[in-house]
Amino acid sequence: MNESAISTEDRHIRTGKFFARLYRYRSLLLKRWWVLLVCAALALGAQFAYLRYTPPVFISVGQMIVSIKLNIQQGAMVTEELSNFLGTQAALMQGAEVVQRARDRVASENPNLLRPVKPVVLTVSVLPKTTIFVLRATGENPEYTKAYLQACMEEYTNLKKQMVARTSDTTIAGLTEQVLRLEPELQKCDVQLQSFLSTNDVTLLEQASGLGVYLTSLYQQLAMAQADADLLETMTLDQNLLLEQGRASAITANPGTALGNGILINAGLAGQSSLLAPNTIGTEYLAIKQQILLYKADRDHYAEYLKPKHPQMVALDREIEKLGRMLDIYRQQSVEQLEAKKGALALRIKNLETQLNERSKENLVVSRKASQYERLKAKSARVQSLYDQLLATLQTLDVNKEINPESVTIYQPATEGFPDESRFKKGMLLAGFLGLGLGLIILIMLDRVDDRMNSFTELEELFDEEVLGQIPRERKNRKNAIIPALEPNDQRHPFVEAYRNLRSSLLYMTSTEPRPRTLLITSSVPGDGKSMTATNLAITMAMGGSRVLLVDADLRKGSLRNRLGVEADTGFSEVFLAGNDWRKAVKPTTVPNLSLLPRGTTTQRSSEFFIGPIMDQFLKDSAAEYDYVLIDTAPVMAADDVTSLAPRVDGVIFVVRAEYTSSRVAHAALNMLYQRKANVLGLVFNSVHVSTGDYYYYYRYQDYHKA
């Protein structure tokens, strides 16, 4: 199985559990809805009595406008943060200082007003998109409530004015202290600046940037001279002479432009006219070398048809030899000139390096003094600017201190106290919700302790046994009425199909082992529907063509004969008591292929009968004469009959009733069966509500069964 299939299966399981839990709560509400009504009624009654016997409450309302910022210059007295302004003002209006001042004010201005037992409650709200505050006072005395609210608004106004005045005084004192502290600092800066100027040349400090430009020029000249020297070191004599010859031509053509591009100019020899002139020795050297090449070419040409001793060949050799001697002389002179050029460049480089070292040291000293001078100037300017700003602010505060702009305005004075009509509605509504909440808590607690299964999903979660079938719930005409057994043309189609499905589960349960033929139907406690299940299963098997014997082995309260409408005075108990032939006690029923062995007379000794040899013989003989023998016994927890009889039959069918059987009790009953080595074939989930999502869809397709 791949991961996608597993995830899909898990999703379906979670969905089934969700709907099962939803149905469980729905069933709980349908059964115990009265718990919610009782809790809500008790809460409403208690709240009504409380409101009935408590004094009435009166409300007085007032409005105030609070500006966000005082209309004074920046940094004057008080500023408010816009993000927290509304909350801050509301907290101040309800603060302990304003409340206490308001109480003292009311007591002093209205001594005749009686102070209420309960303090007046003050609430503050803000109108949307405004700074209008709505103050609401709630109290038992309407006159005191009005006076208290008015006092709160006036005391809040006074508090704001005092805060403004207190803040202004504090600000003025702080600014004065700062001004006094900055005066010595400003004087100290002036003294330091004057002392520095007395020992340093200001003109030299201001020319520090020009010295840096001069150093940059020297660095560029040194780099160019070093490059020309490196070029001369790497060039051959011929390459140097050719370069000079080309440069001489450029100087002749445009002396103004070529002058700055030559190697000699970069070497610092631009002022020497002899070096700027064309190099005649090099020119002659190149010309002679070219003439020798021409003579050699002529000799090679004449050698093709003249002999080496021919006069013309001899004359050419002599001329070549003569020119060779001249070439050696000119080469030696050119080499000497090249070495002179190299020496001149080296001298130029050395001079530039010496100037750079001297100017760098001078520039370092000048730059350090210039930086110190700039720091002193900046510090003095900064202190002076701060000093001027503090003086200006201090003058502004002195002017505005006497001006008391109003930032708080009482927009609407406190109204006359009027009764709070919404108090009763809000109280009753709150009590109703609390009562319903308490009822829900009680229902959830009841559900926690209730271990009864409501759906097939819950049954699968609690039990490992196979579920053979689910029987839908059938309505009864009256409370203790017996649900009629199945009939050949029964119109309760879902009910019939459920038992047919149970029959198929038993017929096709296993393919390797022999099919169980003696079946015992039981449950954990009375009322689970085991007798109805045994009767209808026997009828369904008989309708399928099997010869079925239904045995009423509940010798204490068996009633299968009443379900099948069979008249009998003797039955299963007489077979054991008197040793009669059980075949004579078997009664036919109205259903073809179905016979009934009634209970007979009641007895309390059924357990002794079931463990005796007579029971073994009966099971052997009945299994030989009938295809299936279905035995209905007492519940497991009610008597020991089942645990004595279960190990003797081929299989046990355990009936569990939805919304009735306790899972703990059912597990205990199954454990008792397993201890006796009983073969429990599976469970039958009886009386399942048809509205559960995991039940068969028979009820949705009832039209399919119509004629």
N, C-alpha and C positions, 0 to 999 in steps of 0.2 A: 504494500500500500504506500503510495507516494505521499509527500508532505502536503500537497494541495488537498488530497482526499481526506487526510487526517484533520487538517484545519477546517474543512467544510463540515466534517462530522462533529468536531468540537463546537463549531458555531451553532449547529442544529441542537446539540445537547444544551448549550447555554440558553438558546431561545426557548427550548422546551421547559427548562427549569424556571425561566422568567415567567412564562405564562402559567405554569403550575403554581408558582408563588402568588401570582396575581389572582388566580382563581381561588386560592386558599383564603386570601384576604377578603375577596368578594363574598365567599360563603360565610366567613366569620361575621361580616357586616350584616348579611341577610339573616343570620341566626341570632346575633346579639346586638341588633341595632338599638334595642331598648337601653343598652348600657350608655350609649351616647346621649340618648334623650334624658335619662335619669341624671347623668353628670351635668348636662347643660341646664336642666331644670333646677338642680340643687345650687349651681353657681348663680343662676339668674335670681333665684329666691333669696340667697344670701346677700347678693348685691342690692336687690330691691329693699330688703330690710335695712341694710346699711344706709342706703340713700334716704330711706323713709325717715329714719330717726336721727340723721345728722343735720346740723343747721344748714340753711341755704347758703349759697356762695354767690358773691357779687363781683362784678368785673368793672374796672375802670381802664380806659384806653387813652393814650397820649402819643404824640409823634414829635420827633426831633430831627433836625437837619444838621449833620456834622460834615464840615468841609474836610477834604483830604489834607489840605496844606494851608498854613497861615499865609495871608497875603502880604508878605514882607520880602526883603531882599534875601538872596541866597546866603546861607550860613548864619542867619540872624538868630532866631530863638529856637523854634521847634520844627521838626519835619517828621512825617509819618511814612512808614513803608506801605506802598499801595497794596502789595500782595496780602499783607496781614492786617490791613487797616480796619476792615469791617469787624473781623473777629476780635481785634484788640479793643475797639470801642464798645462792643457788646459785653465783653468781659468786664470792662471798667464800669459800665452802667449797673451791672449786677454784682460788682465787687463788694467786699465787706466794708470798705471805707465809706462808699456811697450809701450803702444800706444803713450803717450805723448813724451817719450824719442825718439821713432822712428821718430815722426814728427819733433822734434827739430834736430835730426841727419840729416835727409834728407835736411832740410832747411839750415843747416850749411855746409854740404858737397856738395850739388848741389843747389847753389843759383839761377841758371838759369832755373831750372825746375819750371813751373807754378803749383801752388797748385790748385787742382781741386775744383770746387764749392761744389760738394758732397764729403764727406769724403770716403776714401777707406774702404771697408768692409773686415774684416779679419775673416775667419772661420778656425777652427782647428778640425781635425779628427784624429783617431788613426787606424793604420792598425791592423786587427785582430791578436790576439795572439802575439803581438810585443809591444815594447815601441817606435815605430817609429811614430812620429807625422807628419801629412801632413798639411801644412799651405797653405791656398788659399786666395789670395788677389784679390778683384774685384774693379776696378775703371775705370774712364773715360780716363785717360792718361796712356798709356802703360809704358812709361819710369818711370813716378812717381810711378806707381803701383809696378814695379819691385824694384825700390830703397826703397820704403816703406816696402815691404815684407822682403828684405834683412836686413834693419835696425831693423825690429821687431825681427828677429832671433838673430842678434848680441846683441841687447839690452837685450833680454831675457837671453842670455848667461852671459852677464855682471851682470844682476840682480841676477842670481843664485850664481855667484862668490861672490858678495857683501853679499848676505845672509849667505853664508858659512863663510866668514871672520867675519861678524858681530856676528854670532852665536858662533864661536870659541872664540872670544874676551870675549863675555859675559860669556861663560862657564868657561874660565880661571879665570876671575874675581870672579865668584861665588865659584869656587873650592878653590881659595886662601883664600877667606873669611871664608869658612868652615874649612880649615886647621888651620887658626889662632884662630878660635873659639874653636876647639877641643884641642889645646895644653894645655890651663889652665884646661880643664876638665880632661885630662889625668893625669896631675900633681896632681889634687885634688883626683883622684881615688887612686894613689900611696900613698899619705899621709894617706888616710883613712885606707888602707890595712895595712900599717906599724904600725899605731896607734893601730889597733885591735890586731895585733900579739904581740905587746909589753905588753899587759894586759891579754893575754890568752895563754894557753898551746896548741900548735899545735898538739902535740902527742895525748893529750886527745880528741881534736876535731876530729882527724882522726880515733880514736877508738870508735866513737859514734855508729857506726853500730854494733860493738862487744857487747856493752852494751845492745843494743836492742835484740840480740840473747840470752844473759843471762836472760833478763826479760822474754822472751818467754819460756825458760826452767823452770823458777820458776813458771810461770803460769801453765805449764803442770803438774809439781809436785804437786801444790796445787789442781788442778782438780782431780788427781788420789787419793790423800789422802782424799779429801772430799768424793769421791766415795766409798772408803773403809770404811770410818766412817759411811756413810749412810747404807752400806751393813750390818755392824755389828749391827746397831740399828734395822734393820728389821728382823734379823735371831734369831731363838730360840737357847736355849743352846745346844740341841741335834744336830741341824743343824750346829752350829759353831764347835762342837767337831768332827763331821763327816768330815767337811771341813778341819780341821786341821790334822785329821788323814790321809786324802787323800793327803794333801800337804806334810806331813812328809814322806809318801811313795815316793812321787815325788822327794823330796830333797835327800832321800837315793839313789834313782835310778840315778838321774842326778842333782847333787847339783849346777852345774854352770848355768843351764838353769832355774831351778825352783826358784833360788834365786831372780830373778828380777820380778817374777810374784806373790809373796805372799803378803798377806795383811800387814804383818809386815814390809816387805821391803818398801811398799808404805807409811807406817807410819813413815818412817825415822829411823827405829830401826834395820837396817841391820847390824850395827856394834856390836850388843849385841848377843853373842854366846848362852847365856842361852835361849833367845827367839827363836832362830833358831832351837834348838833341839826339838825333838818330845815331846809333852805334855803328860807325863806319867800319871798324874792324870786323864786327860780326857780319856786316853786309858783304865785305870783301871775302870773308871766310865762306859764306854761303855761295857767293858767285864763283870762287875758285873750285869749290866742291862740285858745283854744277858743271863747270867747264871740264873738269876731269871726267865726269860721267859722260859728257858729250864725246871727248876724245876716245874714251874706252869703247863707246858705241861705234865710232868710226873705225877703230882698229878691228873690232869684231866683224864689221862689215867688209873691210878690205881683206881680212884673213881668209875669207871664203875663196879668193882667186889670186892673192899675192902671198909670196913666201915670207917667212919671218925676217930674212936678211934684205928684203927689198928696201930701197932707200926711203920710200914713203912710210913703210912700217917702222923703220928705225927712227925716222923723224918723229913719228907719233909717240913712240916709247920714250924718246928723250923729252918731249913736251910734257908727257904725263908725269915723268919723274921730276921735272922742274916744278910743275904745279903741285906735286905732292910735298916737296920740301917747303914751298910757300904755305901750303895748307897746314903743315905742322906748326909753322911760326904763328899763323893767325889763330890756330886752336889754342896755343899756349897763352896768347894775349887775351883771348875770349874767356879762358878759364880764370885768369887773374881778375878780369873785370867782374865776372860772376861772383867770385869770392869777396870782392869789394862791396858788391851789392848786398851780399848776405851780412857782411860786417856792419854796413849802414843800418840794415833792418834790425839787427840785434841791439845796436846802440839805441835805436828809436824805441824798441820795446823796453829796454832797461830804463830809459828816461821816463816813459809813461808809467811804469810800475812805481818808480820813485815818487812821481807826482801823486799817484793814487794813494800810496801809503800816507803821505803827508796830509793830503786833503781829507782822507777818511778820518784820521785822528782829529783834525780840526772840525770836521762835520759832526763827529760824535759828541764833542764837547759843546758845540753850539746847539745841537739838537736837544741835549739834556737840559741845558739852561733855558732853551725856548719852551720845552714841555713844562718845566717848573714855573716859568713865567705865565703860561696859559692856565695852569692849574690855579695859581694864585688869583689871576683875573676872574676865572669862572667861579671860584669859591666866594670871592668878594661880591660878584654880581648876584649869585644865588642868595647869599645872606641879605643883601640889600633888597632883592625882590621880595623875599619872605617878610622882611621888616616892613616894607611899604604896604604889602597886602594886609598884614595884621593891623597896621595903623588905620587903613581904610575900613576894614571890618569893624574895628573898635569904634570908629566914628559913627558908622551906620547903626551899630547897636545902641550907642548913646542917644541917637536921634529917635530910633523906633521904640526905645524902652518906654517912653511916655505915651506912645500910641498903642492902644489896647484893642486891636481888631477882633471882632467876634468870629470865632470859627464854629461855635455851637449856637443853634437857634431852636427855641421851642416853637415848633410849627403848629402844633395843636395841643392846648393845655389838657389836663386830665379831665375826662368826662365824668358825669354823674354815675355812681355805681348802679349797675343794672344786673338783674338775676342771670346766672349762667344757665341758659336753657339746654345747652348741649351737654351739660354734665351728666344728666340722667341717660341720654342716648349713648354717650361714649362709655359710661360705666356699664350699662346693660350689654352693649356690644362687646366690650372687653370681657365681661363675665361670661358671655355666651361662648366666645372663642376659647377662653380658659377652660370652661366646662367641656367643650368638645375635645380640646387637647388632652385633658385628663382622661376622658373616655377612651380616646385613641391609645393612650399609654396603657390603660387597663386592658384593652383588647389585645394589644401587642404582648403584654405579659401573659394573658390567658393563652395566646397562641404559642408562646414559648414553652409553656408547661403542657400543651396539648400535643401528644405524639400520634394522633390519629391521622391516617392517610386520606387525603382528599382527591388525589389524582394518580394516574398510572405512573407518572414521572417520579412522584414521591415514593410509590411502592417499589420501583426499581432501585431507587437510592438506598432504601432501608433493608431490602431483602436480596439475597443472592440467588434464591430459588427461581426457577423458570415460571413465568406467568402463562398459564394454559389458556386463559380466556378472561374476558371482561363482560360482566352481565349488567345491562343498563338498569337504571332505577325505574320501577313501575309504581304508579300512584295507587293508593288504597282508597276504597270507598269510605272506610271509617278507620279509626285509629288502630284497633286490634284485629282488623279483618285479615284473612289469609289471601294472598295473591293467588288467583286461579292458576291451575296447572295448564300446560300447553295442550292445544287441541289440534286435530288434523288440519283444519282450515282457520287457524288462528290469525287474526288480523294485526296482532302486535308484532309486526315484521322485524323491527330491530331486536326485540326480545327473543324471537325465534332464531334469528340469524346468529345471535350471540351464543346460544346453546349449540347450534350447528358448528360454529367455529370451535367450541370446546370439544365437541365430538371429534372433529378433524384433528385437533391437537393430540388427542389420545390415540386415534387410529394410526397416525403417521408420526408417532413420537420417536420410534427407533426402528431401524432396519436390520440390526444385527442380533438383538435379543428377542426372545419370545414376547408377543404382545401381552400386556397385563390383562387378565380376565376377571380376577376378583379385586374389586376396587372398594376402598373404604373412604367415605366422604365425612369429614369432620371439620371442626373449627376450634378456636381457642375458648370462646365464651358463648353462652346462649344469645340468640338474636342475630347471629352473623348471616343466617340464611342457608345453612347447610342442608336442611330438609328440603327446602324449595329447590336448591341446586341438584340434590340427589334425584328428586322426583322428575324434574324437567330434563335432566341428562338421561335418565332411564327412558323417558318417553321419546327423546330425540334418537337414541340408539335403536329403540324398537321400530321407530318410523323408518330407519335406514335398513331394516330387514333382519336385524340381529335378534336372537331370542334372548331376552333380558329378564333376570329375576331381581326385583327390588326387595331388599330385606330391611325391615324396620327393627334395627338392633338397639334402639334407644328404649330399653326396657323400663325406664322411669317416666319419660314424658313423650314417647313417640306418638305421632299423629299422622302417619302417612296414609292410613285408610281413609281419614277424613278428606285429605287432599285429592285422592283418587276416587272417592265415593264408593268404597267397598265395605260391605257388611260382613263382619267376622267376630265370633265370640272367642275363638282360640287363635293361637299364633305362635310366635317364636319362643315366648317364655314357656309355653306348655311342652314344646319340644324338649327342653332341658329339664323341666320339672317332672313330667310324667314319662319321658322317654318315648313320646309318640313319634310316628313317622312324619318328618317335616313335609313330605310331599302332600300329605293330607291337609296340612294347614295352608298350603299355597292357594291363593285366590286369583282368578282371572280378573282382568280390568277391561275397561272399554277400549283400551288401546291395543290393537293387534300386536302379538309377539311380546307383550309385557305382562308379567305376573308379579303378584305382590305376596310377600310373606309378612303378615301383619305382626304387630308387637305382641298381642295377646294381653294377658293380665300383667299389671305392673309388679315389679319386684325390685328389691334393693340389693340382690345378690348376683347381679349380672356379671360382675368381675370374676366370680368363682366359676360361672358357666363358661366364660370365654377362654379360660386357661385349661379347661378339661379336654379329654379326648373326644367328647361328643362334637365339639366345635370343629376340630380337625377333620372329623369324618364328614360333617356337614359341608365344609368348604370343598372337600375333595369330590363329594357326590354332586353338589350343585354345579361345580365347574364342569363336570362331565356331561350334564344334561342341558346346560344353558351356555350360550356364547359369552355372556357377561353377567356377573353377579355384582350388584351395587349394594353396599351395606351402609345404611345411615345409622350413626352412633351418637352417643352423647358428646358434648364438647370436652376437649382435653382437660381443661382446668376445672370442669365441674365434677368429673368422676374418673375413676381409673379404668373404665371400660375400654377406652381407645388404646391406651398404652399396653393393655393386655391383648387386644385383638389385632392391633396394627402389624406386629411382626409376622402374623400368620397369613396375611393377604399379599397379593402381588404388588399392590401400590396404594398409596394414600394421596387423596386430593384434599388440600387444605384450603378452606374458604375464609376469605378476609373481606369484611364489609367496609366500604368506603365511608369515611366520616363517622365511623362507629368503633371499629376495632383498634385497640391500643397496640402500637408497634412493640412495646415492651412485653405486653402479655402474649402477643402472637409469637415473639421470639422465644419466650419461655416455653410455650406449648410445643413449638418446633424442636427445641432442644430436648424436651422430654421424649418426643418421638424418635429423635436421632439416638438418644441413649438406649432405647429399646431396639435399635437396629431396624427401624421401620424404613421402608422405601418410599420416601416422599417424592411423588412424581412432579408436583408443582403446585402453584397457587391459582385460585380462582378469585378474581377481584369482583365482588358482588356489589350491587346497588350503586353503580357508578353514575354520577350525574352526567346527563347527556351534553351539558354545555361546556364540559372540559375540552380543551383544544386537542388533547392527545387521545381522545376516545374515538371509536369507530365513527365513520361518517354515515351510518345507517339512517339516522334521522334526517340527514340532509337530502337523502335520495329516496324518500318514502314513495314518491310518485312512481318509482321504478316497479314497485310491487303492486300497483293498481291493476285491476283486470282490464 
